[in-house]
Amino acid sequence: MLRLCPRRFVWVLVLALWAVAVHAKEFVYHYVSLDAAVPSSFLFFDPIVINDSGRVYGNLYSCGNTNCDYLAITNAVYAAGTLTTLQPGITYAVNNEGTVGGSVLIDPINFIEQAALFHGDSVELIPRQPGESTSHVIALNDPGTALVASSNASGQLHFVLYSHGRATPLDFGPTVTNPDPRGMNNQGIIAGIENKPLNAPRGFRFDPRTREATLLTPLPTEPDAWGLGINDRGDVLGYSFVGGGRERVGVWDRDAQFNTYFVEGTPEFPTISNRLVFNGHNQIVISFVLAPDSEKLKYSYLVPKPGVRLNVADLVENLPSGANLSFIADINNHGDMIGSGNTGAFLLARVDASTAAAPASSLSSGNERHAIPPAAAAMLRRYMSRLHPLKPGAALP
């Protein structure tokens, strides 16, 4: 048996702590309240995507009638301290050209949508598929190709690629029979979850050009896997996990090998999560942490490299007192993040030479909150649960 002498153990511990401290100094953020920019005629802003220009795209909500029985939704963009309305519609995805992919809400009571692209002041409705009841854009890449989810009246899902006015139904082939697509990169390669029978999900990667589908399997230590996104390098973000227990956060490389970045759900790190985002540099953000109770829905973590996990709150230089950063919606290639917590919606602007010189109006740290009527809050919870399902064994508080 290898024995580590006490002096050597101390040096190993010091080096590990030093490595974490070095990475913490590399990632410094300024907290910007997005609620403070919400026009008075709206209830709140839900940030969805931040592109590489630093613009934040999302949805402004207002009451659809005097009793607020339903929500009226308008997509909007935040830049340089100002939140600007775009079009009545719902934002799901944005590319770096500024085109918004989402939907127009046809029936707000029953939440019936029609997939659409928003080009500045114009709206391009994506034609209904045969038998379609509702649809929305899942992903949109820089060349302008949209990945669309289309559902019929029975709730059966079909997927379509839409580009330059032409819709092409997707056939994932015999390998992926029950797909849940979660992302698409600029090469048009799609990643997501294959919901296999008997509750044994797998990640997948699918290239529509070659019709090649690859199942992304968990490590031998876990039974299940989720694929949650893909970047332009072809890396797929996801979990190798045990439902309600140990889960490895990491990426599958182009050879479909899973590379572990961090392990949670262990005695040493008992937290588990249900939300992952990453960027082109494989900087992973873990959020929607559900356990244990002392940390439930309070913290998010940045994993800048394998084996290093940083509490995002510790990296924010002006975090409002009592604020938590429970949900991170997106991270761009610069490292800027957007999300929401108990003080509302926020932008975490990564501090460097350019952001340090930014005007004070774009780095506001106000934390004004907008009250959400109970009926509207209940509807929003149903809407968000559809967007962010939980892994097996996890439960909301």
C-alpha positions in Angstrom: 0.0 0.0 0.0 1.3 3.5 -0.9 1.6 5.7 2.1 1.7 9.5 1.9 3.8 11.1 4.6 2.1 14.0 6.5 4.4 16.6 5.0 3.8 15.5 1.5 0.1 15.4 2.1 0.2 19.0 3.3 2.0 20.0 0.1 -0.5 18.2 -2.1 -3.4 19.9 -0.3 -1.7 23.3 -0.6 -1.1 22.8 -4.3 -4.7 21.8 -4.9 -6.0 24.9 -3.0 -3.5 27.1 -4.9 -4.8 25.7 -8.3 -8.4 26.6 -7.3 -7.3 30.1 -6.2 -5.5 30.7 -9.5 -8.6 29.8 -11.5 -10.8 31.9 -9.2 -8.6 35.0 -9.9 -8.9 34.3 -13.6 -12.7 34.3 -13.5 -14.0 37.6 -12.0 -17.6 38.8 -12.7 -19.7 41.9 -12.3 -23.3 41.4 -11.3 -25.8 43.3 -13.5 -29.5 43.3 -12.6 -31.6 42.8 -15.7 -34.8 43.4 -13.7 -33.7 47.0 -13.2 -34.0 47.5 -17.0 -37.5 46.1 -17.3 -40.0 48.7 -18.6 -42.8 49.5 -16.2 -45.5 48.0 -18.5 -44.0 44.5 -18.1 -43.8 42.1 -15.1 -40.4 40.5 -15.5 -37.7 39.5 -18.0 -36.6 35.9 -18.5 -33.1 35.8 -20.1 -32.6 32.8 -22.5 -29.4 33.3 -24.6 -26.3 35.5 -24.5 -24.4 35.6 -27.8 -20.7 36.4 -28.3 -21.5 40.1 -28.8 -22.7 40.2 -25.1 -26.3 40.9 -26.1 -28.8 39.1 -23.9 -32.0 37.8 -25.6 -35.1 36.7 -23.8 -38.7 37.2 -23.0 -40.6 40.0 -21.4 -43.9 38.9 -19.7 -47.0 41.0 -19.1 -50.5 40.2 -18.1 -52.7 39.1 -20.9 -55.9 40.5 -19.3 -56.8 42.5 -16.2 -56.9 39.3 -14.0 -53.5 38.1 -15.4 -55.1 34.7 -16.3 -52.4 34.2 -18.9 -49.1 35.8 -19.8 -48.5 37.9 -22.9 -44.9 37.3 -24.1 -42.7 39.6 -26.1 -39.1 38.8 -27.1 -36.5 41.4 -26.2 -32.8 42.2 -26.2 -30.6 43.7 -23.5 -27.5 45.7 -24.4 -25.6 48.6 -22.8 -28.0 48.9 -19.9 -31.2 49.1 -22.1 -33.8 46.4 -22.6 -35.5 46.8 -26.0 -38.6 45.0 -27.1 -38.5 43.2 -30.5 -41.7 41.4 -31.5 -44.6 39.6 -29.8 -43.3 36.1 -29.6 -41.2 33.7 -27.6 -37.4 33.4 -27.7 -35.9 29.9 -27.6 -32.6 30.4 -29.5 -30.4 33.1 -31.0 -27.5 33.0 -33.3 -24.5 35.4 -33.5 -26.1 37.2 -36.4 -28.9 38.4 -34.1 -31.7 36.3 -35.6 -34.1 35.0 -32.9 -35.5 31.5 -33.2 -38.7 30.8 -31.3 -42.4 30.9 -31.8 -45.5 33.1 -32.1 -48.1 32.3 -29.4 -51.2 31.6 -31.4 -53.4 30.5 -28.4 -52.1 31.8 -25.0 -54.7 29.9 -23.0 -53.7 26.5 -24.3 -50.2 27.6 -25.1 -50.4 26.8 -28.9 -47.3 28.0 -30.8 -46.1 28.3 -34.3 -42.4 28.2 -34.9 -40.9 31.5 -36.2 -37.7 33.4 -37.0 -37.5 37.0 -35.9 -35.3 39.2 -38.2 -35.2 42.6 -36.6 -38.6 44.1 -37.3 -39.9 41.2 -39.4 -41.3 37.8 -38.5 -40.9 34.7 -40.6 -43.5 32.1 -39.7 -42.2 28.6 -40.3 -45.0 26.7 -42.2 -47.0 24.1 -40.3 -46.1 20.5 -40.9 -49.0 18.1 -41.9 -51.2 17.5 -38.9 -49.2 19.9 -36.7 -50.8 21.4 -33.6 -48.0 23.4 -32.1 -44.3 24.0 -32.9 -41.3 26.0 -31.8 -37.6 26.4 -32.7 -35.2 24.4 -30.5 -31.9 25.6 -31.9 -30.6 28.1 -34.5 -27.0 28.2 -35.9 -25.1 31.0 -37.4 -25.7 29.9 -41.1 -29.4 30.3 -40.3 -30.6 26.7 -40.1 -33.3 26.2 -37.5 -34.1 22.9 -35.7 -37.9 22.8 -35.1 -40.0 20.6 -32.8 -43.4 20.0 -34.3 -46.2 18.2 -32.3 -49.5 16.9 -33.5 -52.8 16.9 -31.6 -51.9 13.6 -29.9 -48.6 15.0 -28.7 -46.4 13.0 -31.0 -43.2 14.9 -31.8 -41.5 15.3 -35.1 -38.4 17.3 -35.9 -37.7 19.5 -38.9 -34.7 21.4 -40.3 -35.7 24.8 -41.7 -33.4 26.8 -43.9 -34.0 29.6 -46.5 -37.7 28.9 -46.7 -37.4 25.1 -47.0 -38.4 22.6 -44.4 -36.8 19.1 -44.3 -38.3 16.5 -42.0 -35.6 14.7 -39.9 -35.3 10.9 -39.8 -32.8 9.9 -37.1 -32.7 6.3 -38.4 -32.8 3.0 -36.5 -30.2 4.0 -33.8 -32.1 7.0 -32.4 -35.8 6.1 -32.2 -37.1 8.4 -29.5 -35.0 11.6 -29.8 -35.0 14.6 -27.5 -32.7 17.1 -29.4 -31.0 19.7 -27.2 -28.6 21.5 -29.5 -27.2 22.0 -32.9 -23.8 23.5 -33.9 -22.7 25.5 -36.9 -22.0 22.4 -38.9 -25.6 21.3 -38.4 -24.7 18.4 -36.1 -27.4 17.7 -33.6 -27.0 16.4 -30.0 -29.5 15.3 -27.4 -31.1 12.5 -25.4 -32.3 9.2 -26.8 -35.0 8.2 -24.4 -34.5 4.4 -24.7 -37.1 2.0 -23.4 -36.9 0.7 -19.8 -35.6 4.0 -18.5 -32.1 3.7 -19.9 -31.5 7.1 -21.6 -28.4 7.7 -23.7 -26.9 10.8 -25.3 -26.7 11.0 -29.1 -25.0 12.9 -31.8 -26.6 13.0 -35.3 -25.2 14.4 -38.6 -28.2 15.1 -41.0 -25.8 15.4 -43.9 -24.5 11.8 -43.6 -27.4 10.5 -41.6 -24.9 9.0 -39.2 -26.2 8.6 -35.6 -24.0 7.8 -32.7 -25.2 6.8 -29.2 -23.2 8.4 -26.4 -23.0 5.9 -23.6 -22.3 6.4 -19.9 -19.2 5.1 -18.2 -19.3 1.5 -16.9 -19.8 3.0 -13.4 -23.2 4.5 -14.2 -26.3 3.2 -16.1 -27.7 6.4 -17.7 -26.5 9.3 -19.9 -27.9 12.6 -21.0 -26.6 14.7 -24.0 -27.4 18.4 -23.4 -25.6 20.4 -26.0 -23.0 20.5 -28.7 -20.3 23.1 -29.6 -18.5 23.8 -32.8 -15.7 21.5 -31.9 -18.2 18.6 -31.9 -18.0 18.0 -28.2 -21.3 17.0 -26.5 -22.0 18.2 -23.0 -23.8 15.9 -20.6 -24.1 13.5 -17.6 -23.1 9.9 -17.0 -25.2 9.3 -14.0 -27.2 7.1 -11.5 -30.7 8.5 -11.1 -30.8 10.4 -7.8 -27.2 9.5 -7.0 -23.7 9.9 -8.4 -23.4 11.8 -11.6 -20.3 12.6 -13.7 -20.4 16.0 -15.5 -18.3 16.0 -18.7 -18.2 15.9 -22.5 -18.1 13.2 -25.2 -15.3 14.0 -27.7 -15.6 13.4 -31.4 -14.6 9.7 -30.8 -17.6 9.3 -28.5 -15.4 9.0 -25.4 -16.7 10.5 -22.3 -14.3 12.8 -20.4 -15.2 13.5 -16.8 -14.9 17.1 -15.7 -16.4 16.8 -12.2 -18.2 14.1 -10.1 -21.1 15.1 -7.8 -23.6 13.1 -5.7 -20.7 11.6 -3.7 -20.0 11.9 0.1 -17.4 14.5 -0.7 -19.5 16.5 -3.0 -23.2 15.6 -2.2 -24.9 18.1 -4.5 -26.6 16.9 -7.7 -27.9 19.1 -10.5 -30.2 19.2 -13.5 -28.8 22.0 -15.6 -25.6 22.2 -17.6 -24.4 24.7 -20.1 -21.0 25.2 -21.8 -19.2 27.2 -24.4 -16.7 26.6 -27.2 -13.8 26.4 -24.6 -15.6 23.6 -22.7 -16.1 25.9 -19.7 -19.0 24.1 -18.0 -21.6 25.7 -15.7 -23.6 23.5 -13.3 -26.8 24.9 -11.9 -30.4 24.0 -10.7 -28.7 22.2 -7.8 -31.4 20.3 -5.8 -29.6 18.6 -2.9 -28.8 18.6 -0.1 -31.3 20.9 1.6 -28.7 23.3 2.8 -27.7 24.1 -0.8 -30.9 23.5 -2.7 -31.5 26.0 -5.4 -28.9 28.4 -4.1 -25.6 27.9 -5.9 -24.2 27.4 -9.4 -20.7 26.2 -10.2 -18.2 27.0 -12.9 -16.0 24.1 -14.0 -13.3 25.7 -16.2 -11.2 22.5 -16.5 -11.4 18.9 -15.3 -11.3 18.5 -11.6 -11.8 22.2 -10.8 -15.2 23.4 -9.5 -15.7 27.1 -8.5 -18.8 28.5 -6.7 -19.9 31.2 -9.1 -21.0 33.4 -6.2 -17.4 33.6 -5.0 -16.4 35.0 -8.3 -18.8 37.9 -8.4 -17.2 41.2 -7.1 -20.5 43.0 -6.3 -23.0 40.3 -5.5 -26.1 41.8 -3.8 -26.5 40.9 -0.2 -28.5 37.7 0.2 -28.6 36.9 -3.5 -28.3 33.4 -4.8 -27.4 32.4 -8.4 -29.5 29.2 -8.6 -30.1 29.0 -12.4 -27.6 29.8 -15.2 -29.3 29.9 -18.6 -26.3 30.4 -20.9 -22.6 31.1 -21.1 -20.9 32.7 -24.2 -17.4 32.1 -25.5 -16.1 35.1 -23.6 -17.4 33.5 -20.3 -20.3 36.0 -19.7 -23.3 34.3 -18.1 -27.0 35.0 -17.7 -29.5 33.5 -15.3 -32.0 34.1 -12.5 -32.2 33.7 -8.7 -34.0 35.0 -5.7 -33.2 38.6 -6.7 -34.4 38.2 -10.2 -32.7 38.0 -13.6 -29.1 38.9 -14.0 -26.1 39.2 -16.3 -22.7 38.2 -15.0 -20.3 40.2 -17.1 -16.8 38.7 -17.0 -14.3 41.4 -15.9 -11.4 42.2 -18.2 -9.9 45.3 -19.8 -13.0 45.9 -22.0 -15.7 45.4 -19.3 -13.7 47.3 -16.7 -13.9 50.4 -18.9 -17.6 50.0 -19.6 -20.0 52.8 -18.6 -21.6 52.5 -15.2 -25.1 52.3 -16.8 -24.2 48.9 -18.4 -22.8 47.6 -15.1 -25.7 48.5 -12.9 -25.9 46.3 -9.7 -29.5 47.3 -8.7 -31.7 44.4 -7.6 -35.2 45.8 -8.1 -37.7 42.9 -8.1 -41.0 42.7 -10.0 -43.9 40.9 -8.3 -45.4 38.0 -10.3 -49.1 37.4 -9.9 -49.8 33.9 -8.6 -51.7 32.7 -11.7 -48.8 33.9 -13.9 -46.2 32.3 -11.7 -48.1 28.9 -11.9 -48.2 29.2 -15.7 -44.5 30.0 -15.8 -43.6 27.0 -13.6 -45.4 24.7 -16.1 -43.7 26.4 -19.0 -40.2 26.1 -17.4 -40.8 22.5 -16.4 -41.3 21.7 -20.1 -38.0 23.4 -21.0 -35.9 21.9 -18.2 -37.0 18.3 -17.3 -35.5 16.6 -14.3 -33.3 13.5 -14.3 -34.8 10.3 -12.9 -34.8 10.3 -9.1 -34.7 14.1 -8.8 -37.6 16.2 -7.5 -38.4 19.8 -7.2 -38.8 21.3 -3.7 
